[in-house]
Amino acid sequence: MINSSPLEDAIWCKSSYSRPADGCVAVARTSASVVGIGDTKDPEAGCIVVPTDAFDVLVSMIRRL
C-alpha cells in the first residue's frame, strides 16, 4: 500500500522541556524532505507541512533570538 500522506508513518516528537500535561508544538521529520508541525493540545486539528529546508531556516532564526 502506498501512503497517501508523507506524514502517515512519521514519528512525532515534542520538546523535552514540556511537561506531559502541557500542550506543545510537535514536529515530525520524514524521508520525503518535509516536516510536519502540529499542536499536541489539538492533534485532530491537523498539521502544517513545510519543506525541510524552510523548517531548518525557521529553527536557525529562533535560536538567534
LINRASUL-V596599 format. One record per residue. RES is the residue in one small letter. OMEGA is omega in degrees with one decimal (999 if undefined). NEAR is the number of other C-alpha atoms within 12 Angstrom. D_LAST is the distance of its C-alpha to the last C-alpha in Angstrom with 1 decimal. Layout:
BEGIN
RES	OMEGA	NEAR	D_LAST
RES	OMEGA	NEAR	D_LAST
END
This chain:
BEGIN
m	178.5	5	43.6
i	178.3	7	40.7
n	178.6	10	37.5
s	-178.7	8	36.9
s	177.5	17	33.1
p	-178.7	23	30.8
l	-175.0	26	29.3
e	-179.7	20	32.7
d	-176.5	16	32.7
a	174.8	22	28.9
i	-176.6	17	27.7
w	178.9	23	25.0
c	172.5	21	22.4
k	-175.1	23	20.1
s	176.2	17	17.6
s	178.5	11	19.5
y	-177.8	12	17.6
s	177.7	14	19.5
r	-176.6	11	23.0
p	-176.7	12	26.0
a	-177.0	9	26.7
d	173.0	16	23.2
g	-177.1	17	22.1
c	172.8	22	19.2
v	177.5	23	18.0
a	179.1	28	20.2
v	177.0	30	20.1
a	174.0	31	23.0
r	-179.4	28	23.2
t	175.8	23	26.7
s	179.7	17	28.9
a	178.8	20	29.2
s	174.2	19	25.9
v	177.3	24	24.2
v	173.2	32	21.8
g	179.2	34	22.6
i	-177.8	31	20.2
g	-178.9	26	21.9
d	-177.8	23	22.0
t	177.5	24	23.9
k	-177.4	17	25.3
d	-176.4	15	27.0
p	179.5	18	27.8
e	-179.7	9	30.7
a	-178.8	11	28.6
g	-178.1	17	27.8
c	171.5	25	24.7
i	-179.2	20	23.1
v	-179.3	25	23.6
v	175.6	24	21.5
p	-179.8	21	22.2
t	-179.7	21	20.6
d	179.9	16	19.3
a	178.6	16	17.4
f	178.6	22	15.9
d	177.0	18	14.9
v	178.5	14	13.1
l	-179.4	17	11.3
v	178.5	15	10.3
s	179.8	12	9.3
m	178.7	11	7.0
i	-179.8	10	5.4
r	179.3	9	5.5
r	-177.7	8	3.8
l	999	7	0.0
END
